[in-house]
Amino acid sequence: MKKAEVIKLFTEALEKGEDTGAVRSKVLTAGVPEKEVNKWQKEAQDAFNTKANNEDKKADDNKFRKKADELFARYPHADVFHFTACGTAFFNENDAKNHAKTLKNQTVTPIEK
């Protein structure tokens, strides 16, 4: 089995929410060295996580966009608002980060004008 094929199998399993153990067993049975399987599985997992994070960020951007647009209309001097996961908006990123420390989800999402 080639690297691209193995990564594709891992990625498909991750996207379906399936356990990657079956893929791992299949690849090892096909004679791919365990060291390579580990490396390729990590590559697939990292790519999957990056994609998921990007999708989450887009969802957050969309979630806060309407409120940000209302705030930009009210505060035309502002170029960016920093939103915490609870939906509170801040002019200053550090203020948003400090507030986020009090929340379970500590994500701060900047929304630019």
The first five atom37 places (N, CA, C, CB, O) and aatype in JSON, in Angstrom:
{
  "aatype": [12, 11, 11, 0, 6, 19, 9, 11, 10, 13, 16, 6, 0, 10, 6, 11, 7, 6, 3, 16, 7, 0, 19, 1, 15, 11, 19, 10, 16, 0, 7, 19, 14, 6, 11, 6, 19, 2, 11, 17, 5, 11, 6, 0, 5, 3, 0, 13, 2, 16, 11, 0, 2, 2, 6, 3, 11, 11, 0, 3, 3, 2, 11, 13, 1, 11, 11, 0, 3, 6, 10, 13, 0, 1, 18, 14, 8, 0, 3, 19, 13, 8, 13, 16, 0, 4, 7, 16, 0, 13, 13, 2, 6, 2, 3, 0, 11, 2, 8, 0, 11, 16, 10, 11, 2, 5, 16, 19, 16, 14, 9, 6, 11],
  "atom_mask": [
    [1, 1, 1, 1, 1],
    [1, 1, 1, 1, 1],
    [1, 1, 1, 1, 1],
    [1, 1, 1, 1, 1],
    [1, 1, 1, 1, 1],
    [1, 1, 1, 1, 1],
    [1, 1, 1, 1, 1],
    [1, 1, 1, 1, 1],
    [1, 1, 1, 1, 1],
    [1, 1, 1, 1, 1],
    [1, 1, 1, 1, 1],
    [1, 1, 1, 1, 1],
    [1, 1, 1, 1, 1],
    [1, 1, 1, 1, 1],
    [1, 1, 1, 1, 1],
    [1, 1, 1, 1, 1],
    [1, 1, 1, 0, 1],
    [1, 1, 1, 1, 1],
    [1, 1, 1, 1, 1],
    [1, 1, 1, 1, 1],
    [1, 1, 1, 0, 1],
    [1, 1, 1, 1, 1],
    [1, 1, 1, 1, 1],
    [1, 1, 1, 1, 1],
    [1, 1, 1, 1, 1],
    [1, 1, 1, 1, 1],
    [1, 1, 1, 1, 1],
    [1, 1, 1, 1, 1],
    [1, 1, 1, 1, 1],
    [1, 1, 1, 1, 1],
    [1, 1, 1, 0, 1],
    [1, 1, 1, 1, 1],
    [1, 1, 1, 1, 1],
    [1, 1, 1, 1, 1],
    [1, 1, 1, 1, 1],
    [1, 1, 1, 1, 1],
    [1, 1, 1, 1, 1],
    [1, 1, 1, 1, 1],
    [1, 1, 1, 1, 1],
    [1, 1, 1, 1, 1],
    [1, 1, 1, 1, 1],
    [1, 1, 1, 1, 1],
    [1, 1, 1, 1, 1],
    [1, 1, 1, 1, 1],
    [1, 1, 1, 1, 1],
    [1, 1, 1, 1, 1],
    [1, 1, 1, 1, 1],
    [1, 1, 1, 1, 1],
    [1, 1, 1, 1, 1],
    [1, 1, 1, 1, 1],
    [1, 1, 1, 1, 1],
    [1, 1, 1, 1, 1],
    [1, 1, 1, 1, 1],
    [1, 1, 1, 1, 1],
    [1, 1, 1, 1, 1],
    [1, 1, 1, 1, 1],
    [1, 1, 1, 1, 1],
    [1, 1, 1, 1, 1],
    [1, 1, 1, 1, 1],
    [1, 1, 1, 1, 1],
    [1, 1, 1, 1, 1],
    [1, 1, 1, 1, 1],
    [1, 1, 1, 1, 1],
    [1, 1, 1, 1, 1],
    [1, 1, 1, 1, 1],
    [1, 1, 1, 1, 1],
    [1, 1, 1, 1, 1],
    [1, 1, 1, 1, 1],
    [1, 1, 1, 1, 1],
    [1, 1, 1, 1, 1],
    [1, 1, 1, 1, 1],
    [1, 1, 1, 1, 1],
    [1, 1, 1, 1, 1],
    [1, 1, 1, 1, 1],
    [1, 1, 1, 1, 1],
    [1, 1, 1, 1, 1],
    [1, 1, 1, 1, 1],
    [1, 1, 1, 1, 1],
    [1, 1, 1, 1, 1],
    [1, 1, 1, 1, 1],
    [1, 1, 1, 1, 1],
    [1, 1, 1, 1, 1],
    [1, 1, 1, 1, 1],
    [1, 1, 1, 1, 1],
    [1, 1, 1, 1, 1],
    [1, 1, 1, 1, 1],
    [1, 1, 1, 0, 1],
    [1, 1, 1, 1, 1],
    [1, 1, 1, 1, 1],
    [1, 1, 1, 1, 1],
    [1, 1, 1, 1, 1],
    [1, 1, 1, 1, 1],
    [1, 1, 1, 1, 1],
    [1, 1, 1, 1, 1],
    [1, 1, 1, 1, 1],
    [1, 1, 1, 1, 1],
    [1, 1, 1, 1, 1],
    [1, 1, 1, 1, 1],
    [1, 1, 1, 1, 1],
    [1, 1, 1, 1, 1],
    [1, 1, 1, 1, 1],
    [1, 1, 1, 1, 1],
    [1, 1, 1, 1, 1],
    [1, 1, 1, 1, 1],
    [1, 1, 1, 1, 1],
    [1, 1, 1, 1, 1],
    [1, 1, 1, 1, 1],
    [1, 1, 1, 1, 1],
    [1, 1, 1, 1, 1],
    [1, 1, 1, 1, 1],
    [1, 1, 1, 1, 1],
    [1, 1, 1, 1, 1],
    [1, 1, 1, 1, 1]
  ],
  "atom_positions": [
    [[0.84, -1.18, 0.0], [0.0, 0.0, 0.0], [0.89, 1.25, 0.0], [-0.96, 0.0, 1.22], [1.93, 1.3, 0.65]],
    [[0.44, 2.24, -0.74], [1.19, 3.47, -0.84], [0.7, 4.48, 0.21], [1.08, 4.06, -2.26], [-0.42, 4.38, 0.72]],
    [[1.56, 5.45, 0.49], [1.28, 6.45, 1.51], [-0.06, 7.15, 1.26], [2.4, 7.46, 1.55], [-0.88, 7.24, 2.17]],
    [[-0.29, 7.64, 0.06], [-1.52, 8.38, -0.26], [-2.76, 7.53, 0.0], [-1.5, 8.86, -1.72], [-3.77, 8.02, 0.5]],
    [[-2.67, 6.26, -0.36], [-3.81, 5.35, -0.16], [-4.1, 5.15, 1.32], [-3.54, 4.0, -0.84], [-5.25, 5.14, 1.75]],
    [[-3.04, 4.99, 2.1], [-3.19, 4.77, 3.54], [-3.76, 6.02, 4.21], [-1.82, 4.39, 4.18], [-4.68, 5.93, 5.02]],
    [[-3.22, 7.17, 3.87], [-3.72, 8.42, 4.47], [-5.19, 8.62, 4.1], [-2.87, 9.63, 3.99], [-5.99, 9.08, 4.92]],
    [[-5.54, 8.28, 2.86], [-6.94, 8.4, 2.43], [-7.84, 7.49, 3.27], [-7.09, 8.05, 0.93], [-8.93, 7.91, 3.68]],
    [[-7.4, 6.27, 3.53], [-8.2, 5.35, 4.34], [-8.39, 5.89, 5.75], [-7.53, 3.96, 4.39], [-9.5, 5.85, 6.29]],
    [[-7.32, 6.39, 6.36], [-7.42, 6.96, 7.7], [-8.35, 8.18, 7.7], [-6.03, 7.36, 8.23], [-9.19, 8.32, 8.59]],
    [[-8.2, 9.03, 6.71], [-9.0, 10.25, 6.63], [-10.48, 9.92, 6.48], [-8.53, 11.12, 5.46], [-11.33, 10.53, 7.13]],
    [[-10.79, 8.96, 5.63], [-12.19, 8.56, 5.44], [-12.79, 8.03, 6.73], [-12.3, 7.49, 4.33], [-13.93, 8.34, 7.07]],
    [[-12.02, 7.24, 7.47], [-12.51, 6.71, 8.75], [-12.75, 7.85, 9.74], [-11.49, 5.69, 9.34], [-13.77, 7.86, 10.44]],
    [[-11.83, 8.79, 9.79], [-11.99, 9.93, 10.71], [-13.22, 10.76, 10.34], [-10.72, 10.81, 10.69], [-13.97, 11.18, 11.22]],
    [[-13.42, 11.0, 9.06], [-14.56, 11.81, 8.62], [-15.89, 11.13, 8.92], [-14.45, 12.08, 7.12], [-16.9, 11.81, 9.15]],
    [[-15.9, 9.8, 8.93], [-17.12, 9.05, 9.24], [-17.3, 8.86, 10.74], [-17.1, 7.7, 8.54], [-18.33, 8.34, 11.18]],
    [[-16.3, 9.28, 11.52], [-16.37, 9.11, 12.97], [-16.11, 7.68, 13.4], [0.0, 0.0, 0.0], [-16.49, 7.28, 14.5]],
    [[-15.46, 6.91, 12.54], [-15.17, 5.51, 12.83], [-13.84, 5.36, 13.56], [-15.16, 4.68, 11.53], [-12.98, 6.25, 13.51]],
    [[-13.68, 4.25, 14.21], [-12.42, 3.93, 14.87], [-11.38, 3.62, 13.79], [-12.59, 2.72, 15.85], [-11.67, 2.88, 12.85]],
    [[-10.2, 4.18, 13.92], [-9.16, 3.95, 12.91], [-8.4, 2.64, 13.14], [-8.18, 5.11, 12.91], [-7.49, 2.3, 12.38]],
    [[-8.77, 1.91, 14.17], [-8.1, 0.64, 14.47], [-8.22, -0.37, 13.35], [0.0, 0.0, 0.0], [-7.27, -1.1, 13.06]],
    [[-9.38, -0.42, 12.71], [-9.58, -1.37, 11.61], [-8.69, -1.02, 10.43], [-11.07, -1.39, 11.17], [-8.12, -1.9, 9.79]],
    [[-8.57, 0.28, 10.15], [-7.69, 0.71, 9.06], [-6.25, 0.34, 9.4], [-7.81, 2.26, 8.81], [-5.52, -0.2, 8.57]],
    [[-5.87, 0.62, 10.62], [-4.51, 0.32, 11.08], [-4.19, -1.17, 10.9], [-4.33, 0.73, 12.55], [-3.13, -1.52, 10.4]],
    [[-5.1, -2.02, 11.32], [-4.9, -3.47, 11.2], [-4.77, -3.88, 9.74], [-6.07, -4.24, 11.85], [-3.91, -4.69, 9.38]],
    [[-5.63, -3.32, 8.9], [-5.6, -3.64, 7.47], [-4.26, -3.26, 6.85], [-6.74, -2.91, 6.74], [-3.67, -4.03, 6.09]],
    [[-3.77, -2.07, 7.2], [-2.52, -1.58, 6.63], [-1.33, -2.4, 7.13], [-2.31, -0.09, 6.97], [-0.44, -2.74, 6.36]],
    [[-1.33, -2.71, 8.42], [-0.25, -3.54, 8.98], [-0.26, -4.93, 8.35], [-0.38, -3.64, 10.52], [0.79, -5.49, 8.05]],
    [[-1.45, -5.49, 8.16], [-1.58, -6.81, 7.54], [-1.07, -6.78, 6.1], [-3.04, -7.27, 7.56], [-0.57, -7.79, 5.61]],
    [[-1.19, -5.65, 5.44], [-0.71, -5.51, 4.06], [0.82, -5.39, 4.0], [-1.34, -4.29, 3.4], [1.39, -5.32, 2.91]],
    [[1.47, -5.38, 5.16], [2.92, -5.39, 5.19], [3.6, -4.03, 5.32], [0.0, 0.0, 0.0], [4.81, -3.93, 5.17]],
    [[2.83, -3.0, 5.59], [3.43, -1.68, 5.79], [4.06, -1.66, 7.18], [2.36, -0.52, 5.62], [3.41, -2.02, 8.16]],
    [[5.32, -1.23, 7.27], [5.99, -1.2, 8.58], [5.24, -0.31, 9.58], [7.43, -0.72, 8.42], [4.71, 0.74, 9.22]],
    [[5.22, -0.75, 10.83], [4.47, -0.03, 11.86], [4.92, 1.42, 12.01], [4.62, -0.74, 13.19], [4.11, 2.31, 12.25]],
    [[6.21, 1.66, 11.86], [6.74, 3.02, 11.96], [6.09, 3.93, 10.9], [8.29, 3.02, 11.79], [5.74, 5.08, 11.18]],
    [[5.94, 3.42, 9.69], [5.31, 4.18, 8.61], [3.81, 4.38, 8.9], [5.5, 3.47, 7.24], [3.28, 5.47, 8.69]],
    [[3.16, 3.34, 9.37], [1.74, 3.43, 9.68], [1.5, 4.51, 10.73], [1.19, 2.06, 10.18], [0.58, 5.32, 10.61]],
    [[2.34, 4.52, 11.77], [2.21, 5.52, 12.83], [2.35, 6.94, 12.26], [3.25, 5.28, 13.93], [1.56, 7.83, 12.58]],
    [[3.36, 7.13, 11.42], [3.62, 8.44, 10.84], [2.46, 8.88, 9.95], [4.93, 8.41, 10.02], [2.01, 10.02, 10.04]],
    [[1.97, 7.99, 9.1], [0.89, 8.32, 8.18], [-0.43, 8.55, 8.91], [0.72, 7.22, 7.13], [-1.22, 9.41, 8.54]],
    [[-0.66, 7.76, 9.96], [-1.88, 7.95, 10.75], [-1.84, 9.33, 11.41], [-2.03, 6.82, 11.82], [-2.86, 10.02, 11.47]],
    [[-0.69, 9.72, 11.92], [-0.55, 11.04, 12.54], [-0.77, 12.14, 11.5], [0.84, 11.19, 13.19], [-1.44, 13.14, 11.8]],
    [[-0.23, 11.97, 10.3], [-0.45, 12.97, 9.24], [-1.94, 13.12, 8.93], [0.31, 12.57, 7.95], [-2.44, 14.23, 8.79]],
    [[-2.64, 11.99, 8.84], [-4.08, 12.03, 8.55], [-4.83, 12.7, 9.7], [-4.62, 10.6, 8.31], [-5.73, 13.51, 9.46]],
    [[-4.47, 12.37, 10.93], [-5.13, 12.96, 12.1], [-4.88, 14.47, 12.16], [-4.64, 12.29, 13.39], [-5.8, 15.24, 12.43]],
    [[-3.64, 14.88, 11.91], [-3.3, 16.31, 11.93], [-4.08, 17.08, 10.85], [-1.79, 16.51, 11.73], [-4.6, 18.16, 11.11]],
    [[-4.15, 16.51, 9.66], [-4.89, 17.15, 8.56], [-6.37, 17.24, 8.9], [-4.68, 16.38, 7.24], [-7.02, 18.25, 8.64]],
    [[-6.91, 16.17, 9.48], [-8.32, 16.15, 9.87], [-8.6, 17.21, 10.93], [-8.71, 14.76, 10.39], [-9.59, 17.93, 10.85]],
    [[-7.71, 17.31, 11.94], [-7.89, 18.3, 13.0], [-7.81, 19.72, 12.46], [-6.83, 18.1, 14.09], [-8.59, 20.59, 12.86]],
    [[-6.88, 19.96, 11.54], [-6.75, 21.28, 10.94], [-8.02, 21.66, 10.19], [-5.54, 21.33, 10.0], [-8.52, 22.77, 10.32]],
    [[-8.53, 20.71, 9.42], [-9.76, 20.96, 8.67], [-10.93, 21.23, 9.62], [-10.09, 19.75, 7.76], [-11.72, 22.15, 9.39]],
    [[-11.03, 20.44, 10.68], [-12.11, 20.63, 11.65], [-12.0, 21.99, 12.33], [-12.1, 19.5, 12.69], [-13.0, 22.67, 12.54]],
    [[-10.78, 22.37, 12.68], [-10.57, 23.67, 13.32], [-10.96, 24.81, 12.39], [-9.13, 23.83, 13.77], [-11.56, 25.79, 12.82]],
    [[-10.61, 24.69, 11.12], [-10.96, 25.72, 10.14], [-12.48, 25.82, 9.97], [-10.3, 25.43, 8.79], [-13.02, 26.91, 9.84]],
    [[-13.16, 24.67, 9.98], [-14.61, 24.67, 9.86], [-15.25, 25.29, 11.09], [-15.13, 23.25, 9.64], [-16.24, 26.03, 10.99]],
    [[-14.69, 24.99, 12.28], [-15.2, 25.58, 13.52], [-15.03, 27.09, 13.5], [-14.48, 24.98, 14.74], [-15.92, 27.83, 13.92]],
    [[-13.87, 27.55, 13.0], [-13.61, 28.99, 12.94], [-14.6, 29.68, 12.0], [-12.16, 29.25, 12.48], [-15.11, 30.76, 12.31]],
    [[-14.87, 29.05, 10.85], [-15.84, 29.62, 9.92], [-17.22, 29.69, 10.56], [-15.89, 28.81, 8.62], [-17.94, 30.67, 10.39]],
    [[-17.59, 28.65, 11.29], [-18.89, 28.64, 11.97], [-18.95, 29.75, 13.02], [-19.15, 27.27, 12.63], [-19.96, 30.44, 13.13]],
    [[-17.86, 29.93, 13.78], [-17.8, 31.01, 14.77], [-17.9, 32.37, 14.08], [-16.52, 30.92, 15.6], [-18.61, 33.25, 14.55]],
    [[-17.17, 32.53, 12.98], [-17.22, 33.8, 12.24], [-18.65, 34.11, 11.81], [-16.29, 33.75, 11.01], [-19.12, 35.24, 11.96]],
    [[-19.34, 33.11, 11.28], [-20.72, 33.31, 10.85], [-21.64, 33.61, 12.03], [-21.23, 32.08, 10.09], [-22.55, 34.44, 11.93]],
    [[-21.41, 32.92, 13.14], [-22.24, 33.08, 14.33], [-22.14, 34.51, 14.87], [-21.82, 32.07, 15.41], [-23.14, 35.06, 15.32]],
    [[-20.95, 35.1, 14.83], [-20.73, 36.42, 15.41], [-20.85, 37.57, 14.4], [-19.38, 36.46, 16.04], [-20.86, 38.73, 14.8]],
    [[-20.93, 37.27, 13.12], [-20.91, 38.3, 12.09], [-22.06, 39.31, 12.25], [-20.98, 37.66, 10.72], [-21.83, 40.52, 12.16]],
    [[-23.28, 38.84, 12.48], [-24.43, 39.76, 12.58], [-24.24, 40.72, 13.75], [-25.74, 38.96, 12.74], [-24.44, 41.93, 13.6]],
    [[-23.87, 40.18, 14.89], [-23.66, 41.03, 16.06], [-22.5, 42.0, 15.81], [-23.39, 40.17, 17.32], [-22.57, 43.17, 16.2]],
    [[-21.44, 41.52, 15.17], [-20.3, 42.39, 14.88], [-20.72, 43.53, 13.96], [-19.16, 41.58, 14.24], [-20.32, 44.67, 14.17]],
    [[-21.5, 43.22, 12.94], [-21.96, 44.26, 12.02], [-22.78, 45.33, 12.75], [-22.79, 43.64, 10.88], [-22.65, 46.52, 12.46]],
    [[-23.61, 44.9, 13.69], [-24.38, 45.86, 14.49], [-23.44, 46.73, 15.33], [-25.39, 45.11, 15.4], [-23.65, 47.94, 15.46]],
    [[-22.43, 46.11, 15.9], [-21.47, 46.86, 16.72], [-20.63, 47.81, 15.87], [-20.55, 45.9, 17.48], [-20.33, 48.92, 16.3]],
    [[-20.24, 47.39, 14.68], [-19.47, 48.27, 13.79], [-20.3, 49.51, 13.41], [-19.03, 47.51, 12.52], [-19.76, 50.6, 13.27]],
    [[-21.61, 49.33, 13.25], [-22.47, 50.46, 12.93], [-22.54, 51.43, 14.12], [-23.89, 49.97, 12.55], [-22.59, 52.65, 13.95]],
    [[-22.55, 50.85, 15.32], [-22.64, 51.67, 16.53], [-21.29, 52.3, 16.9], [-23.15, 50.82, 17.7], [-21.24, 53.39, 17.46]],
    [[-20.2, 51.6, 16.58], [-18.84, 52.07, 16.91], [-18.0, 52.1, 15.63], [-18.17, 51.15, 17.99], [-17.17, 51.22, 15.42]],
    [[-18.21, 53.09, 14.79], [-17.54, 53.13, 13.48], [-16.01, 53.24, 13.56], [-18.08, 54.3, 12.68], [-15.33, 52.93, 12.58]],
    [[-15.47, 53.67, 14.69], [-14.02, 53.76, 14.83], [-13.37, 52.38, 15.0], [-13.67, 54.64, 16.03], [-12.16, 52.23, 14.79]],
    [[-14.15, 51.39, 15.38], [-13.6, 50.05, 15.63], [-13.31, 49.32, 14.31], [-14.58, 49.21, 16.49], [-14.08, 49.41, 13.36]],
    [[-12.18, 48.61, 14.28], [-11.81, 47.81, 13.11], [-12.01, 46.32, 13.35], [-10.36, 48.08, 12.72], [-12.11, 45.54, 12.41]],
    [[-12.06, 45.94, 14.63], [-12.2, 44.53, 14.98], [-12.88, 44.42, 16.34], [-10.81, 43.81, 15.0], [-12.68, 45.26, 17.22]],
    [[-13.68, 43.37, 16.5], [-14.23, 43.01, 17.8], [-13.76, 41.59, 18.1], [-15.8, 43.12, 17.83], [-13.65, 40.76, 17.2]],
    [[-13.49, 41.33, 19.37], [-13.03, 40.02, 19.8], [-14.17, 39.38, 20.61], [-11.7, 40.11, 20.65], [-14.56, 39.89, 21.66]],
    [[-14.68, 38.27, 20.1], [-15.81, 37.6, 20.73], [-15.34, 36.39, 21.53], [-16.83, 37.17, 19.67], [-14.49, 35.61, 21.07]],
    [[-15.9, 36.25, 22.72], [-15.67, 35.03, 23.48], [-16.74, 34.02, 23.08], [-15.7, 35.31, 25.03], [-17.72, 34.37, 22.42]],
    [[-16.56, 32.78, 23.48], [-17.49, 31.73, 23.1], [-18.92, 32.0, 23.58], [-17.02, 30.39, 23.65], [-19.88, 31.53, 22.98]],
    [[-19.05, 32.77, 24.66], [-20.4, 33.07, 25.17], [-21.08, 34.19, 24.4], [-20.32, 33.45, 26.65], [-22.24, 34.51, 24.66]],
    [[-20.35, 34.81, 23.43], [-20.94, 35.84, 22.6], [-20.66, 37.26, 23.05], [0.0, 0.0, 0.0], [-21.15, 38.21, 22.43]],
    [[-19.88, 37.42, 24.1], [-19.53, 38.76, 24.56], [-18.45, 39.34, 23.66], [-19.05, 38.74, 26.05], [-17.47, 38.66, 23.33]],
    [[-18.64, 40.61, 23.25], [-17.7, 41.26, 22.34], [-16.82, 42.25, 23.1], [-18.46, 41.99, 21.21], [-17.28, 42.91, 24.04]],
    [[-15.56, 42.33, 22.7], [-14.6, 43.24, 23.31], [-13.85, 43.99, 22.22], [-13.61, 42.47, 24.23], [-13.58, 43.45, 21.15]],
    [[-13.5, 45.24, 22.51], [-12.62, 46.0, 21.62], [-11.21, 45.42, 21.69], [-12.61, 47.51, 21.99], [-10.52, 45.29, 20.68]],
    [[-10.8, 45.09, 22.92], [-9.42, 44.69, 23.2], [-9.3, 43.17, 23.32], [-8.93, 45.36, 24.48], [-10.06, 42.54, 24.05]],
    [[-8.35, 42.61, 22.6], [-8.16, 41.15, 22.61], [-7.82, 40.63, 24.0], [-7.07, 40.76, 21.62], [-8.31, 39.58, 24.4]],
    [[-6.97, 41.35, 24.73], [-6.59, 40.88, 26.07], [-7.78, 40.84, 27.01], [-5.5, 41.77, 26.65], [-7.88, 39.94, 27.85]],
    [[-8.68, 41.81, 26.89], [-9.89, 41.79, 27.72], [-10.72, 40.55, 27.39], [-10.73, 43.08, 27.51], [-11.25, 39.89, 28.28]],
    [[-10.82, 40.24, 26.1], [-11.58, 39.05, 25.69], [-10.93, 37.78, 26.23], [-11.69, 38.99, 24.15], [-11.61, 36.87, 26.71]],
    [[-9.61, 37.71, 26.14], [-8.9, 36.53, 26.65], [-9.06, 36.37, 28.15], [-7.41, 36.61, 26.3], [-9.24, 35.26, 28.66]],
    [[-9.01, 37.48, 28.86], [-9.2, 37.42, 30.32], [-10.6, 36.94, 30.67], [-8.94, 38.79, 30.96], [-10.77, 36.13, 31.58]],
    [[-11.6, 37.43, 29.95], [-12.96, 36.96, 30.19], [-13.1, 35.49, 29.82], [-13.97, 37.81, 29.39], [-13.77, 34.72, 30.51]],
    [[-12.47, 35.1, 28.72], [-12.56, 33.71, 28.26], [-12.0, 32.72, 29.29], [-11.83, 33.55, 26.93], [-12.43, 31.57, 29.34]],
    [[-11.05, 33.17, 30.09], [-10.48, 32.3, 31.13], [-11.53, 31.84, 32.13], [-9.36, 33.03, 31.88], [-11.35, 30.83, 32.81]],
    [[-12.63, 32.57, 32.21], [-13.69, 32.21, 33.15], [-14.7, 31.24, 32.53], [-14.41, 33.46, 33.63], [-15.62, 30.79, 33.2]],
    [[-14.51, 30.93, 31.25], [-15.46, 30.09, 30.53], [-14.9, 28.7, 30.29], [-15.83, 30.73, 29.21], [-13.68, 28.5, 30.27]],
    [[-15.79, 27.74, 30.1], [-15.36, 26.38, 29.74], [-14.67, 26.39, 28.38], [-16.57, 25.41, 29.73], [-13.58, 25.82, 28.22]],
    [[-15.3, 27.03, 27.4], [-14.72, 27.17, 26.06], [-13.99, 28.51, 26.04], [-15.83, 27.09, 24.91], [-14.62, 29.56, 26.08]],
    [[-12.68, 28.48, 25.98], [-11.88, 29.69, 26.11], [-11.47, 30.3, 24.75], [-10.64, 29.39, 26.93], [-10.51, 31.06, 24.66]],
    [[-12.2, 29.95, 23.72], [-11.91, 30.45, 22.38], [-12.26, 31.93, 22.27], [-12.67, 29.65, 21.31], [-13.31, 32.37, 22.75]],
    [[-11.37, 32.7, 21.65], [-11.62, 34.1, 21.32], [-11.57, 34.23, 19.8], [-10.58, 35.06, 22.03], [-10.58, 33.85, 19.17]],
    [[-12.63, 34.76, 19.23], [-12.75, 34.87, 17.77], [-12.75, 36.34, 17.36], [-14.04, 34.17, 17.27], [-13.68, 37.08, 17.7]],
    [[-11.72, 36.78, 16.62], [-11.74, 38.16, 16.13], [-12.6, 38.26, 14.87], [-10.3, 38.65, 15.85], [-12.5, 37.42, 13.97]],
    [[-13.42, 39.29, 14.81], [-14.23, 39.57, 13.63], [-13.86, 40.97, 13.16], [-15.77, 39.46, 13.94], [-14.04, 41.95, 13.88]],
    [[-13.33, 41.05, 11.95], [-12.89, 42.33, 11.41], [-14.0, 42.97, 10.59], [-11.63, 42.14, 10.55], [-14.89, 42.3, 10.07]],
    [[-13.91, 44.29, 10.5], [-14.88, 45.09, 9.75], [-14.93, 44.65, 8.3], [-14.54, 46.57, 9.83], [-15.69, 45.2, 7.51]]
  ]
}
